[in-house]
Amino acid sequence: MNDLPASYVEYLLSLEEHHAAMVLPVMRESVAEGTHGVHVRGLGGHSEQAYVDETVPFGHVKVTVT
C-alpha cells in the first residue's frame, strides 16, 4: 500500500476486510491514472460500488450512502 496516497490508506484501514478488498483495485486504478479520486457508494448490503470518478480530486475518497 506504499504507492497509495495517505488518505486512501486511512480509508482502507477503516474498513472490514471484504470491503477493503473491493475498494483497493479501484484505488490502484486511480493511482495509475493519477488524475481522479475514488467514489464509493451504496455502503452496506450487496449494492456497494467503487469507481474512479472524474468529479473527485486525485487522492480523495468520496462516500455516498444510498
N, C-alpha and C positions, 0 to 999 in steps of 0.2 A: 504493500500500500504506500510505499515511499514515493511513488510517482503521482499520487493523488494530492490535490490541494487539501490543506488542513481542515477546511470546512466539510469536505467530503468524508474525510476520516472521522471527524467528530460525529457526523450524521450516521455513518455506518456503525460506529461503536454504540450508538443509542438504540440500535435495532435488534430484534431477535434474529437468530442465525438464518432462518429461511427467508426473511425479508431482506436482509443484507445480501444474500446470495442472488436475489432478484435484481437489486439495485446496482450492485458492483459492476456488471458488464456495461451498463449504460454510463456509469461514471467513467469507466475506462474509454468508452467511445468519446465522451465529452473531452477527456484529456487528449486523446489522439487528434481530435479536430482542433481543440484549443480556442474555440470561439464562442461557444454557448454552454449554458449551465444545464442542470438536470431538474426536471419537473416530475414529482411523484404525486399520483392522485389515486383516490379510491382506497385509502388505507383501511385495512380490515376486510375480512372475507376473501372471496375469490376475484374481486374486481380490482386488485392492485395493478398499477401500471406505472412504469417509469420510462421516460424518454428524454432525449436531448431536445431542449426547447429553445428556439431562437429568440424568444422574448425574455429569457433568463440569462443574466450575465455569466460569463465563464467563472467557475469556481463557486457558484451559488447553487443552493438546493431550494426549490420552491415546493411546498407541500400543500396540496388541496385535498381536503377531506370531503368526500361526497356521500 
